[in-house]
Amino acid sequence: MKREHREKGTLSEVIGRFEGKKICVVGDIIADVYIFGKPYRLSREAPVVVVKFEESKVYPGSAGNTISNLLALGAHVYPLGFIGNDNAGKKLMQYFSQHKNIDINGFIRHDGETVTKTRILAGDTHTSKQQVIRIDRDSNRPVSPSEKTILMKKLKAIAPLADAFIVSDYGHGTINKDIIDFMRSTAKKKVVVGDSRYGLEGFKGFTIITPNESEAYHLGNLDADHDINTVGKKIMSRMKLKALLITRGNKGMRLFLADGKTYDVPISGKDDVADVTGAGDTVCAAMALSLAGGADFYTASRIANYAAGVVVMKRGTATVTVEELEKAVEGKR
């Protein structure tokens, strides 16, 4: 159901308040590894294409991608998470160390491997490369109790400084009950945005969560026979949230508020998306910054929608800049 809404400031005014906002991101930081190549013959060993290596790149993924988007949008970021002392971890640290608006002391290094998602993309020289296969590698060691204690201590130290928080849980062991309880308490005073692949039910009492449609149906314990309004209202009735934003791909977004109001946010951009990798991370970043800047939930959702519309037109793990976001809002993209 669509509703008329009076916004707290224009979208451009809210975006103009992004710069310098202090956002804490606690979550699973992984390495997105991209291997690019050119297919040039069939293998004699198996009925598969042989791809000739051209180059490889490493980008921050999961919570790391949320951090990258915040930096691109002008925020000052306090990251909290674990990174291994392997080559992938070294490249992540090099990437983040290039930025001045980040407190890299929040990265806790350990002797294990960094969680990685390796994507192999192949295509001819003058064509867009397509993903052939993805190989995931978990860390070879769990997070130790002492490391969890260190992270919790850092989180408590950062809490008074931050304007808003993002909890980014991809199921790799960073987020635990102590962190969730602390964030739930913090949400009584500050903005806490929750994003989780598998554990959204634990985020009860957060300011807002941002599941995609399939995650929302799972959280609501409902099947596809139920409409999205039924799903959203059930989640709101038991999660004690101030708001719920369900991202719906080419159907846009649906926003549910604690007072029972709902809003449609139509899709931004084109239907022919290039890559949806990391779009949810972008939504969280734009949402947290907008709310930290005083926007209401509907205005923040519209900005997050525009931001996602920019990154899905880029290949791989991508970010959106303030300039790109402003152009999208103005319809110049």
Disulfide bonds with the S-S distance in Angstrom:
none
